[in-house]
Amino acid sequence: MRTAAALCRFLHCVVRSQFRGSHSGDALPVPSKSWRIASASCDAQNKQASERGMHWIFLGCPGVGKGTYASRLSKLLNIPHIAMGDLVREELVQVTPFAEKLTNMANQGKLLPDDVILDLLVRRLQKEVRYGETGFILDGFPRNCSQAEILEQVTDVDVVVNLRLREDVLIMKC
């Protein structure tokens, strides 16, 4: 069992992919050699995860391709892609007291607190059990060490991918 501190280090440095160039349209950049080597080392973890499904996390700054890669892998592996932004937007359109609370926070320009984000995630992971889904790819979560500590108590994580893109390429994309 990993400690929360180890998970925090894990979130920052397990797999670092440095892409060359930019991607446009449907063309994806070619991952660096470090990505391919790290990917090959996942075989043992995949065996353990086969019974409960793979639990992966994609991290990176906005525009780096987390959602693109996560959605494509999700389809390929037949596991859900869970994007925290999508969960928040789905909740905001509901007519519930919780949605009203989220709307008030969003209208004030506040970041949603960890407990609210984690509540959304836990409810989504409970759907996984109810619908018989196996595994998931989390997109952009956790964002800080306190979220990582709580996530560690909720589920085991098999792989964390920290996607990076050169700053000049990110600026061009914006």
Salt bridges, closest charged atoms under 4 A:
ASP26 OD1 - ARG72 NH2 3.06
ASP86 OD1 - ARG89 NH2 2.67
GLU91 OE1 - ARG123 NH2 3.67
ASP119 OD2 - ARG123 NE 3.50
GLU133 OE1 - ARG124 NH1 2.99
ASP139 OD2 - HIS81 NE2 2.99
ASP158 OD1 - ARG52 NH2 2.64
ASP168 OD1 - ARG166 NE 3.07
